[in-house]
Amino acid sequence: MKPPIVIAEIGCNHRGELATAMDMVRVAARVCGVDVVKFQKRNPRECLTEEQYNAPHPVPANAYGATYGEHREALEFTIENHRALKLLCEEWGVIYSSSVWDMTSARQIVSLEPQLIKVPSACNTHFEMLAYLCGEFGGELHVSLGMTMRREEEAIVDFIRRRGRAKDTVLYACVSGYPVAFEDLCLLEITRLRRDYGSLVKGIGFSGHHLGIAADIAAMTLGAGWIERHFTLDRTWKGTDHAASLEPDGLRRLVRDLRNVALAMSDRPSELLPVEVEQRKKLKQVRTT
């Protein structure tokens, strides 16, 4: 089996600190061995209504500002910061990516010409943005399907297909909780997505917000070709996503286990493997009928 592409989603776990984000890129590349590092890009004034912007953060202990809008602004990087992060990713041999949450952010990230752009679950019915990405972005479109009704899912895929971009699109099975209990992961959605759309799209991925690394191995064996996990340097840091994130050693183990299990997922090429020949001579008690 071909091992999946592993995406470390830093998102906004950098706490709005560029130096921390750069450290996270280096650790994800050097220590964990991931393939892709992903951030987020939002324009809070565009994403939020005035009421949402000025409301307090729903979980004050996680707030980086006096209002939710100020909190989001504090966690945002400029496009110049993202350009620097992309260059750093290239230096360390990993692919840079970002999710985009609004038209302004989509235009900015497209200008960096990354290999892939993520459309998060919260924005997957933003058809104006999807149309822009289909028409103006030449790389892969990765679309998460958390919080999405079946009729919405069908409309998203049809929208992308009619624009000739389905073969550039990866759909992600996803449950939007932080963290998600194992009984709510619904991993067989990977099987359903492969059945319903596997012949139409580039592939099916799994975006997990759960604890541990066992479910990701199962996701791979079910056919997920991309595995995305939130990544943090410290799960005790302030913020919603840290509790559902992997620390460096956890992500390192995940990458290791995915690649090892992928190696193990094969048929026997012969009745006796080379490793068995000598053992057969020593141990096998051959009896005839």
Helices and strands as residue ranges (DSSP letters): E 5-11, H 18-27, I 28-32, E 36-41, H 44-47, H 50-54, G 60-62, H 68-74, H 79-91, E 95-100, H 103-111, E 116-119, G 121-123, H 127-136, E 140-144, H 150-162, G 166-168, E 169-174, G 182-184, H 189-197, E 203-208, H 214-221, E 226-230, G 242-244, H 248-264, H 274-283
